[in-house]
Amino acid sequence: MADSINLNQIKSLRDSTGVGIMEAKKALTDSNGDVKKATELLKKWGAEKLADREDKETNEGQVFAYTHHDGKLGSLVKITCETDFVARSQEFQTLGRELALQVASMEAKTPVKLLKQAYVRDTSKTIADLVAEVAVKVKEKLVIAEIARMKV
């Protein structure tokens, strides 16, 4: 089956996971072309890589804000990472906006409680899963450092 892995499969897996060409090809090869198994392998490998980064300091990052259209509800989320390069990345920016929306809509009181919540746009995953997915893509440790929700 490894011989029948084609560029379209690799491209599709890369697009859905954000990994490099060689990682996508290796995952497809190891899973005999099964995309679902390859995705699970990539998640496992990513988690292993992130575990190696647990002792890294997260001194960079950004604060993200969300204000509801009526101006009566808002939230702030501070996310930290290892480098300013990642803090400026599209993946990090999107994560920040999504987490600010999540905090506004789900009323989490602490970052720990937020991580346990189901993601509002895809209830099949938690916020911890979402953060881990982005962390694997950007190859850095990400931390939700602080959250706040305000309502009039």
Secondary structure, 3 states (H helix, E strand, C coil): CHHHCCHHHHHHHHHHHCCCHHHHHHHHHHCCCCHHHHHHHHHHHHHHHHHCCCCCCCCEEEEEEEECCCCCEEEEEEEEECCHHHHCCHHHHHHHHHHHHHHHHHCCCCHHHHHHCEECCEEEEEHHHHHHHHHHHHCCCCEEEEEEEEEC
